[in-house]
Amino acid sequence: MKGLKVFAAVLLLTAGWRCALPALTFLEQVRAKINASRPFRADFVQQVMIDGELNLEESGFIVFADSTRMKWQYLRPDFKTFILENGRFQFYERENNQLLKGRIDPRNEQLIWDLLCSPKPGQSSRWDERTRTILLRVEDGSGRQELKIKIAADFLPERVEQTSASEVTNVYLFRNFRTGIVLADGEFALNLPESVEIIETE
């Protein structure tokens, strides 16, 4: 279950950032680049921080078809799969042989790609030119969500920092983007053992 907490996010605003137009302009370019690059695959490292201390580091790859269909494939240290399709998710943990299934509340934007692709500009957006970092805040049904998005020269995100309402901070490092890929048949299907325990959240 603990793996699911990495998908919700809230981050406190930092002083000294430039506001408004520059941030929104760069955010629009990031969103345009993501849309132009899909479907894409990228490698990631995820660091889970609690009270400023590194609690867990995981790595794997993502497959992104669009903001409603994506897969996070965790490979190390444990094999886990998170699949989102049309507002429904499946989260499989091989170690516990459990499959968690449910629906993402459409009022919430809890996934970083949903936030990055959302047409909403955010109630507060700031831009740090020196570090090429956007600070984005969005208000939704679960409260305030904010992200620090460091963008590369090609306008794809290379580092995203989130903090959940429980003040668990997730840092995502992305590299090796492969854009315009052909999705394999069954890319978003799970091949599960018959003995898997299925937990419905609805």
Order of alpha helices (4+ residues) and beta strands (2+ residues): beta-alpha-beta-beta-beta-beta-beta-beta-alpha-beta-beta-beta-beta-beta-beta
